[in-house]
Amino acid sequence: MTDLEKHVNRSGRAKLVKQVREKINELGITYIYFQKTMMKLTDLFGLEGKIALVTGGSRGIGKMI
């Protein structure tokens, strides 16, 4: 069984989904936009092509540099 199948089949999920759908209807929400972009950690924390200002040169990262 995949992680997705485990999540979808989890006990109590149907009740939670029903509650969320009721709240969406109550609020009159007609459109939900969700975007998930996969990023590599090196892209997320990389500084390539950027300028970094490192303060606190007497300790931590500043001292290491």
PyMOL Python script that loads the backbone (N, CA, C, O; Angstrom):
from pymol import cmd

cmd.read_pdbstr("""\
ATOM      1  N   MET A   1       0.855  -1.184   0.000  1.00  0.00           N
ATOM      2  CA  MET A   1       0.000   0.000   0.000  1.00  0.00           C
ATOM      3  C   MET A   1       0.899   1.246   0.000  1.00  0.00           C
ATOM      4  O   MET A   1       1.856   1.329   0.770  1.00  0.00           O
ATOM      5  N   THR A   2       0.585   2.194  -0.858  1.00  0.00           N
ATOM      6  CA  THR A   2       1.379   3.421  -0.944  1.00  0.00           C
ATOM      7  C   THR A   2       1.028   4.360   0.201  1.00  0.00           C
ATOM      8  O   THR A   2       0.020   4.174   0.884  1.00  0.00           O
ATOM      9  N   ASP A   3       1.869   5.372   0.406  1.00  0.00           N
ATOM     10  CA  ASP A   3       1.590   6.374   1.437  1.00  0.00           C
ATOM     11  C   ASP A   3       0.278   7.091   1.155  1.00  0.00           C
ATOM     12  O   ASP A   3      -0.483   7.384   2.076  1.00  0.00           O
ATOM     13  N   LEU A   4       0.011   7.375  -0.122  1.00  0.00           N
ATOM     14  CA  LEU A   4      -1.234   8.048  -0.486  1.00  0.00           C
ATOM     15  C   LEU A   4      -2.436   7.183  -0.135  1.00  0.00           C
ATOM     16  O   LEU A   4      -3.423   7.674   0.414  1.00  0.00           O
ATOM     17  N   GLU A   5      -2.350   5.903  -0.450  1.00  0.00           N
ATOM     18  CA  GLU A   5      -3.453   4.991  -0.128  1.00  0.00           C
ATOM     19  C   GLU A   5      -3.663   4.906   1.381  1.00  0.00           C
ATOM     20  O   GLU A   5      -4.801   4.873   1.851  1.00  0.00           O
ATOM     21  N   LYS A   6      -2.578   4.870   2.135  1.00  0.00           N
ATOM     22  CA  LYS A   6      -2.688   4.854   3.604  1.00  0.00           C
ATOM     23  C   LYS A   6      -3.383   6.117   4.098  1.00  0.00           C
ATOM     24  O   LYS A   6      -4.240   6.055   4.980  1.00  0.00           O
ATOM     25  N   HIS A   7      -3.012   7.266   3.525  1.00  0.00           N
ATOM     26  CA  HIS A   7      -3.608   8.545   3.930  1.00  0.00           C
ATOM     27  C   HIS A   7      -5.096   8.581   3.598  1.00  0.00           C
ATOM     28  O   HIS A   7      -5.914   8.953   4.439  1.00  0.00           O
ATOM     29  N   VAL A   8      -5.445   8.195   2.380  1.00  0.00           N
ATOM     30  CA  VAL A   8      -6.840   8.242   1.936  1.00  0.00           C
ATOM     31  C   VAL A   8      -7.703   7.277   2.740  1.00  0.00           C
ATOM     32  O   VAL A   8      -8.866   7.573   3.012  1.00  0.00           O
ATOM     33  N   ASN A   9      -7.158   6.143   3.119  1.00  0.00           N
ATOM     34  CA  ASN A   9      -7.923   5.122   3.833  1.00  0.00           C
ATOM     35  C   ASN A   9      -7.826   5.236   5.352  1.00  0.00           C
ATOM     36  O   ASN A   9      -8.329   4.372   6.069  1.00  0.00           O
ATOM     37  N   ARG A  10      -7.188   6.285   5.845  1.00  0.00           N
ATOM     38  CA  ARG A  10      -6.990   6.454   7.282  1.00  0.00           C
ATOM     39  C   ARG A  10      -8.317   6.584   8.020  1.00  0.00           C
ATOM     40  O   ARG A  10      -9.259   7.202   7.524  1.00  0.00           O
ATOM     41  N   SER A  11      -8.377   6.004   9.189  1.00  0.00           N
ATOM     42  CA  SER A  11      -9.580   6.041  10.014  1.00  0.00           C
ATOM     43  C   SER A  11      -9.941   7.484  10.373  1.00  0.00           C
ATOM     44  O   SER A  11      -9.075   8.259  10.778  1.00  0.00           O
ATOM     45  N   GLY A  12     -11.199   7.838  10.229  1.00  0.00           N
ATOM     46  CA  GLY A  12     -11.671   9.168  10.592  1.00  0.00           C
ATOM     47  C   GLY A  12     -11.522  10.216   9.508  1.00  0.00           C
ATOM     48  O   GLY A  12     -12.007  11.336   9.668  1.00  0.00           O
ATOM     49  N   ARG A  13     -10.861   9.883   8.407  1.00  0.00           N
ATOM     50  CA  ARG A  13     -10.627  10.863   7.342  1.00  0.00           C
ATOM     51  C   ARG A  13     -11.929  11.313   6.691  1.00  0.00           C
ATOM     52  O   ARG A  13     -12.093  12.497   6.395  1.00  0.00           O
ATOM     53  N   ALA A  14     -12.852  10.387   6.466  1.00  0.00           N
ATOM     54  CA  ALA A  14     -14.116  10.732   5.803  1.00  0.00           C
ATOM     55  C   ALA A  14     -14.871  11.801   6.584  1.00  0.00           C
ATOM     56  O   ALA A  14     -15.457  12.708   5.992  1.00  0.00           O
ATOM     57  N   LYS A  15     -14.860  11.697   7.909  1.00  0.00           N
ATOM     58  CA  LYS A  15     -15.547  12.685   8.751  1.00  0.00           C
ATOM     59  C   LYS A  15     -14.889  14.057   8.611  1.00  0.00           C
ATOM     60  O   LYS A  15     -15.577  15.073   8.513  1.00  0.00           O
ATOM     61  N   LEU A  16     -13.564  14.083   8.604  1.00  0.00           N
ATOM     62  CA  LEU A  16     -12.849  15.351   8.460  1.00  0.00           C
ATOM     63  C   LEU A  16     -13.096  15.982   7.094  1.00  0.00           C
ATOM     64  O   LEU A  16     -13.283  17.194   6.992  1.00  0.00           O
ATOM     65  N   VAL A  17     -13.096  15.165   6.052  1.00  0.00           N
ATOM     66  CA  VAL A  17     -13.362  15.670   4.701  1.00  0.00           C
ATOM     67  C   VAL A  17     -14.753  16.279   4.645  1.00  0.00           C
ATOM     68  O   VAL A  17     -14.945  17.338   4.046  1.00  0.00           O
ATOM     69  N   LYS A  18     -15.717  15.625   5.258  1.00  0.00           N
ATOM     70  CA  LYS A  18     -17.093  16.131   5.280  1.00  0.00           C
ATOM     71  C   LYS A  18     -17.154  17.484   5.989  1.00  0.00           C
ATOM     72  O   LYS A  18     -17.831  18.399   5.521  1.00  0.00           O
ATOM     73  N   GLN A  19     -16.451  17.613   7.112  1.00  0.00           N
ATOM     74  CA  GLN A  19     -16.434  18.881   7.850  1.00  0.00           C
ATOM     75  C   GLN A  19     -15.820  20.000   7.014  1.00  0.00           C
ATOM     76  O   GLN A  19     -16.330  21.120   6.994  1.00  0.00           O
ATOM     77  N   VAL A  20     -14.737  19.695   6.333  1.00  0.00           N
ATOM     78  CA  VAL A  20     -14.079  20.706   5.497  1.00  0.00           C
ATOM     79  C   VAL A  20     -14.989  21.127   4.354  1.00  0.00           C
ATOM     80  O   VAL A  20     -15.108  22.316   4.061  1.00  0.00           O
ATOM     81  N   ARG A  21     -15.632  20.160   3.705  1.00  0.00           N
ATOM     82  CA  ARG A  21     -16.532  20.485   2.597  1.00  0.00           C
ATOM     83  C   ARG A  21     -17.714  21.325   3.069  1.00  0.00           C
ATOM     84  O   ARG A  21     -18.139  22.243   2.369  1.00  0.00           O
ATOM     85  N   GLU A  22     -18.247  21.019   4.249  1.00  0.00           N
ATOM     86  CA  GLU A  22     -19.348  21.816   4.797  1.00  0.00           C
ATOM     87  C   GLU A  22     -18.901  23.250   5.050  1.00  0.00           C
ATOM     88  O   GLU A  22     -19.642  24.190   4.764  1.00  0.00           O
ATOM     89  N   LYS A  23     -17.689  23.426   5.586  1.00  0.00           N
ATOM     90  CA  LYS A  23     -17.171  24.769   5.855  1.00  0.00           C
ATOM     91  C   LYS A  23     -16.946  25.534   4.554  1.00  0.00           C
ATOM     92  O   LYS A  23     -17.241  26.726   4.479  1.00  0.00           O
ATOM     93  N   ILE A  24     -16.430  24.865   3.540  1.00  0.00           N
ATOM     94  CA  ILE A  24     -16.232  25.500   2.235  1.00  0.00           C
ATOM     95  C   ILE A  24     -17.565  25.991   1.686  1.00  0.00           C
ATOM     96  O   ILE A  24     -17.659  27.113   1.189  1.00  0.00           O
ATOM     97  N   ASN A  25     -18.590  25.158   1.772  1.00  0.00           N
ATOM     98  CA  ASN A  25     -19.920  25.554   1.296  1.00  0.00           C
ATOM     99  C   ASN A  25     -20.483  26.696   2.129  1.00  0.00           C
ATOM    100  O   ASN A  25     -21.085  27.624   1.589  1.00  0.00           O
ATOM    101  N   GLU A  26     -20.288  26.630   3.443  1.00  0.00           N
ATOM    102  CA  GLU A  26     -20.786  27.672   4.349  1.00  0.00           C
ATOM    103  C   GLU A  26     -20.167  29.029   4.021  1.00  0.00           C
ATOM    104  O   GLU A  26     -20.846  30.055   4.068  1.00  0.00           O
ATOM    105  N   LEU A  27     -18.893  29.030   3.692  1.00  0.00           N
ATOM    106  CA  LEU A  27     -18.193  30.278   3.386  1.00  0.00           C
ATOM    107  C   LEU A  27     -18.415  30.749   1.954  1.00  0.00           C
ATOM    108  O   LEU A  27     -18.015  31.855   1.592  1.00  0.00           O
ATOM    109  N   GLY A  28     -19.048  29.918   1.148  1.00  0.00           N
ATOM    110  CA  GLY A  28     -19.314  30.293  -0.236  1.00  0.00           C
ATOM    111  C   GLY A  28     -18.088  30.237  -1.129  1.00  0.00           C
ATOM    112  O   GLY A  28     -18.034  30.909  -2.160  1.00  0.00           O
ATOM    113  N   ILE A  29     -17.122  29.452  -0.743  1.00  0.00           N
ATOM    114  CA  ILE A  29     -15.902  29.326  -1.542  1.00  0.00           C
ATOM    115  C   ILE A  29     -16.213  28.484  -2.770  1.00  0.00           C
ATOM    116  O   ILE A  29     -16.720  27.367  -2.663  1.00  0.00           O
ATOM    117  N   THR A  30     -15.901  29.035  -3.935  1.00  0.00           N
ATOM    118  CA  THR A  30     -16.193  28.309  -5.171  1.00  0.00           C
ATOM    119  C   THR A  30     -14.930  27.862  -5.897  1.00  0.00           C
ATOM    120  O   THR A  30     -15.001  27.063  -6.831  1.00  0.00           O
ATOM    121  N   TYR A  31     -13.783  28.368  -5.477  1.00  0.00           N
ATOM    122  CA  TYR A  31     -12.556  28.041  -6.186  1.00  0.00           C
ATOM    123  C   TYR A  31     -11.408  27.986  -5.193  1.00  0.00           C
ATOM    124  O   TYR A  31     -11.204  28.922  -4.421  1.00  0.00           O
ATOM    125  N   ILE A  32     -10.675  26.916  -5.211  1.00  0.00           N
ATOM    126  CA  ILE A  32      -9.498  26.783  -4.360  1.00  0.00           C
ATOM    127  C   ILE A  32      -8.307  26.536  -5.269  1.00  0.00           C
ATOM    128  O   ILE A  32      -8.324  25.631  -6.103  1.00  0.00           O
ATOM    129  N   TYR A  33      -7.282  27.342  -5.101  1.00  0.00           N
ATOM    130  CA  TYR A  33      -6.075  27.197  -5.913  1.00  0.00           C
ATOM    131  C   TYR A  33      -4.969  26.638  -5.036  1.00  0.00           C
ATOM    132  O   TYR A  33      -4.675  27.191  -3.976  1.00  0.00           O
ATOM    133  N   PHE A  34      -4.369  25.569  -5.460  1.00  0.00           N
ATOM    134  CA  PHE A  34      -3.269  24.958  -4.725  1.00  0.00           C
ATOM    135  C   PHE A  34      -2.165  24.631  -5.706  1.00  0.00           C
ATOM    136  O   PHE A  34      -2.394  24.006  -6.741  1.00  0.00           O
ATOM    137  N   GLN A  35      -0.992  25.054  -5.371  1.00  0.00           N
ATOM    138  CA  GLN A  35       0.150  24.755  -6.231  1.00  0.00           C
ATOM    139  C   GLN A  35       1.275  24.221  -5.362  1.00  0.00           C
ATOM    140  O   GLN A  35       1.641  24.825  -4.354  1.00  0.00           O
ATOM    141  N   LYS A  36       1.810  23.101  -5.759  1.00  0.00           N
ATOM    142  CA  LYS A  36       2.945  22.531  -5.041  1.00  0.00           C
ATOM    143  C   LYS A  36       4.069  22.349  -6.047  1.00  0.00           C
ATOM    144  O   LYS A  36       3.940  21.608  -7.021  1.00  0.00           O
ATOM    145  N   THR A  37       5.141  23.020  -5.798  1.00  0.00           N
ATOM    146  CA  THR A  37       6.288  22.930  -6.680  1.00  0.00           C
ATOM    147  C   THR A  37       7.382  22.150  -5.973  1.00  0.00           C
ATOM    148  O   THR A  37       7.755  22.463  -4.842  1.00  0.00           O
ATOM    149  N   MET A  38       7.877  21.158  -6.634  1.00  0.00           N
ATOM    150  CA  MET A  38       8.966  20.378  -6.064  1.00  0.00           C
ATOM    151  C   MET A  38      10.269  21.145  -6.261  1.00  0.00           C
ATOM    152  O   MET A  38      10.565  21.611  -7.361  1.00  0.00           O
ATOM    153  N   MET A  39      11.037  21.270  -5.199  1.00  0.00           N
ATOM    154  CA  MET A  39      12.322  21.950  -5.266  1.00  0.00           C
ATOM    155  C   MET A  39      13.377  21.089  -4.593  1.00  0.00           C
ATOM    156  O   MET A  39      13.103  20.405  -3.606  1.00  0.00           O
ATOM    157  N   LYS A  40      14.563  21.131  -5.129  1.00  0.00           N
ATOM    158  CA  LYS A  40      15.683  20.474  -4.476  1.00  0.00           C
ATOM    159  C   LYS A  40      16.136  21.358  -3.318  1.00  0.00           C
ATOM    160  O   LYS A  40      16.020  22.581  -3.391  1.00  0.00           O
ATOM    161  N   LEU A  41      16.646  20.756  -2.259  1.00  0.00           N
ATOM    162  CA  LEU A  41      17.124  21.533  -1.125  1.00  0.00           C
ATOM    163  C   LEU A  41      18.222  22.496  -1.532  1.00  0.00           C
ATOM    164  O   LEU A  41      18.317  23.599  -0.992  1.00  0.00           O
ATOM    165  N   THR A  42      19.047  22.089  -2.478  1.00  0.00           N
ATOM    166  CA  THR A  42      20.117  22.981  -2.926  1.00  0.00           C
ATOM    167  C   THR A  42      19.543  24.229  -3.588  1.00  0.00           C
ATOM    168  O   THR A  42      20.138  25.303  -3.493  1.00  0.00           O
ATOM    169  N   ASP A  43      18.399  24.105  -4.256  1.00  0.00           N
ATOM    170  CA  ASP A  43      17.750  25.270  -4.857  1.00  0.00           C
ATOM    171  C   ASP A  43      17.104  26.135  -3.780  1.00  0.00           C
ATOM    172  O   ASP A  43      17.098  27.362  -3.877  1.00  0.00           O
ATOM    173  N   LEU A  44      16.567  25.491  -2.767  1.00  0.00           N
ATOM    174  CA  LEU A  44      15.868  26.217  -1.710  1.00  0.00           C
ATOM    175  C   LEU A  44      16.823  27.055  -0.872  1.00  0.00           C
ATOM    176  O   LEU A  44      16.524  28.200  -0.533  1.00  0.00           O
ATOM    177  N   PHE A  45      17.974  26.476  -0.540  1.00  0.00           N
ATOM    178  CA  PHE A  45      18.911  27.164   0.337  1.00  0.00           C
ATOM    179  C   PHE A  45      20.168  27.652  -0.375  1.00  0.00           C
ATOM    180  O   PHE A  45      21.044  28.241   0.259  1.00  0.00           O
ATOM    181  N   GLY A  46      20.269  27.419  -1.664  1.00  0.00           N
ATOM    182  CA  GLY A  46      21.454  27.819  -2.410  1.00  0.00           C
ATOM    183  C   GLY A  46      21.555  29.329  -2.563  1.00  0.00           C
ATOM    184  O   GLY A  46      20.545  30.030  -2.616  1.00  0.00           O
ATOM    185  N   LEU A  47      22.776  29.813  -2.632  1.00  0.00           N
ATOM    186  CA  LEU A  47      23.008  31.248  -2.790  1.00  0.00           C
ATOM    187  C   LEU A  47      23.587  31.591  -4.155  1.00  0.00           C
ATOM    188  O   LEU A  47      23.999  32.727  -4.388  1.00  0.00           O
ATOM    189  N   GLU A  48      23.621  30.632  -5.044  1.00  0.00           N
ATOM    190  CA  GLU A  48      24.187  30.866  -6.368  1.00  0.00           C
ATOM    191  C   GLU A  48      23.416  31.978  -7.079  1.00  0.00           C
ATOM    192  O   GLU A  48      22.192  31.926  -7.194  1.00  0.00           O
ATOM    193  N   GLY A  49      24.153  32.982  -7.553  1.00  0.00           N
ATOM    194  CA  GLY A  49      23.541  34.099  -8.256  1.00  0.00           C
ATOM    195  C   GLY A  49      22.889  35.118  -7.334  1.00  0.00           C
ATOM    196  O   GLY A  49      22.198  36.022  -7.803  1.00  0.00           O
ATOM    197  N   LYS A  50      23.100  34.984  -6.025  1.00  0.00           N
ATOM    198  CA  LYS A  50      22.500  35.896  -5.044  1.00  0.00           C
ATOM    199  C   LYS A  50      23.602  36.531  -4.212  1.00  0.00           C
ATOM    200  O   LYS A  50      24.743  36.069  -4.205  1.00  0.00           O
ATOM    201  N   ILE A  51      23.245  37.584  -3.521  1.00  0.00           N
ATOM    202  CA  ILE A  51      24.169  38.241  -2.606  1.00  0.00           C
ATOM    203  C   ILE A  51      23.668  37.976  -1.193  1.00  0.00           C
ATOM    204  O   ILE A  51      22.489  38.172  -0.897  1.00  0.00           O
ATOM    205  N   ALA A  52      24.568  37.529  -0.321  1.00  0.00           N
ATOM    206  CA  ALA A  52      24.194  37.242   1.066  1.00  0.00           C
ATOM    207  C   ALA A  52      24.919  38.207   1.990  1.00  0.00           C
ATOM    208  O   ALA A  52      26.122  38.426   1.854  1.00  0.00           O
ATOM    209  N   LEU A  53      24.186  38.777   2.923  1.00  0.00           N
ATOM    210  CA  LEU A  53      24.767  39.646   3.935  1.00  0.00           C
ATOM    211  C   LEU A  53      24.812  38.848   5.229  1.00  0.00           C
ATOM    212  O   LEU A  53      23.771  38.500   5.787  1.00  0.00           O
ATOM    213  N   VAL A  54      26.012  38.559   5.703  1.00  0.00           N
ATOM    214  CA  VAL A  54      26.173  37.781   6.932  1.00  0.00           C
ATOM    215  C   VAL A  54      26.643  38.726   8.020  1.00  0.00           C
ATOM    216  O   VAL A  54      27.701  39.345   7.903  1.00  0.00           O
ATOM    217  N   THR A  55      25.857  38.834   9.071  1.00  0.00           N
ATOM    218  CA  THR A  55      26.220  39.705  10.190  1.00  0.00           C
ATOM    219  C   THR A  55      26.634  38.836  11.374  1.00  0.00           C
ATOM    220  O   THR A  55      26.441  37.620  11.356  1.00  0.00           O
ATOM    221  N   GLY A  56      27.192  39.450  12.379  1.00  0.00           N
ATOM    222  CA  GLY A  56      27.608  38.707  13.567  1.00  0.00           C
ATOM    223  C   GLY A  56      28.882  37.938  13.318  1.00  0.00           C
ATOM    224  O   GLY A  56      28.939  36.734  13.567  1.00  0.00           O
ATOM    225  N   GLY A  57      29.913  38.620  12.826  1.00  0.00           N
ATOM    226  CA  GLY A  57      31.160  37.970  12.445  1.00  0.00           C
ATOM    227  C   GLY A  57      31.943  37.360  13.592  1.00  0.00           C
ATOM    228  O   GLY A  57      32.915  36.644  13.352  1.00  0.00           O
ATOM    229  N   SER A  58      31.551  37.620  14.832  1.00  0.00           N
ATOM    230  CA  SER A  58      32.313  37.084  15.963  1.00  0.00           C
ATOM    231  C   SER A  58      31.831  35.709  16.408  1.00  0.00           C
ATOM    232  O   SER A  58      32.427  35.097  17.295  1.00  0.00           O
ATOM    233  N   ARG A  59      30.750  35.218  15.791  1.00  0.00           N
ATOM    234  CA  ARG A  59      30.232  33.905  16.197  1.00  0.00           C
ATOM    235  C   ARG A  59      29.440  33.272  15.057  1.00  0.00           C
ATOM    236  O   ARG A  59      29.120  33.934  14.070  1.00  0.00           O
ATOM    237  N   GLY A  60      29.133  32.017  15.197  1.00  0.00           N
ATOM    238  CA  GLY A  60      28.285  31.309  14.240  1.00  0.00           C
ATOM    239  C   GLY A  60      28.837  31.291  12.828  1.00  0.00           C
ATOM    240  O   GLY A  60      30.035  31.111  12.613  1.00  0.00           O
ATOM    241  N   ILE A  61      27.933  31.481  11.860  1.00  0.00           N
ATOM    242  CA  ILE A  61      28.312  31.443  10.444  1.00  0.00           C
ATOM    243  C   ILE A  61      29.322  32.538  10.120  1.00  0.00           C
ATOM    244  O   ILE A  61      30.279  32.304   9.381  1.00  0.00           O
ATOM    245  N   GLY A  62      29.113  33.729  10.670  1.00  0.00           N
ATOM    246  CA  GLY A  62      30.034  34.831  10.412  1.00  0.00           C
ATOM    247  C   GLY A  62      31.462  34.502  10.809  1.00  0.00           C
ATOM    248  O   GLY A  62      32.402  34.846  10.093  1.00  0.00           O
ATOM    249  N   LYS A  63      31.631  33.839  11.948  1.00  0.00           N
ATOM    250  CA  LYS A  63      32.968  33.455  12.406  1.00  0.00           C
ATOM    251  C   LYS A  63      33.551  32.365  11.513  1.00  0.00           C
ATOM    252  O   LYS A  63      34.751  32.359  11.241  1.00  0.00           O
ATOM    253  N   MET A  64      32.710  31.451  11.059  1.00  0.00           N
ATOM    254  CA  MET A  64      33.173  30.366  10.198  1.00  0.00           C
ATOM    255  C   MET A  64      33.690  30.897   8.867  1.00  0.00           C
ATOM    256  O   MET A  64      34.651  30.362   8.313  1.00  0.00           O
ATOM    257  N   ILE A  65      33.059  31.940   8.359  1.00  0.00           N
ATOM    258  CA  ILE A  65      33.464  32.508   7.075  1.00  0.00           C
ATOM    259  C   ILE A  65      34.776  33.231   7.252  1.00  0.00           C
ATOM    260  O   ILE A  65      35.308  33.790   6.292  1.00  0.00           O
TER     261      ILE A  65
END
""", "prot")
cmd.dss("prot")
cmd.show_as("cartoon", "prot")
cmd.util.cbc("prot")
cmd.orient("prot")
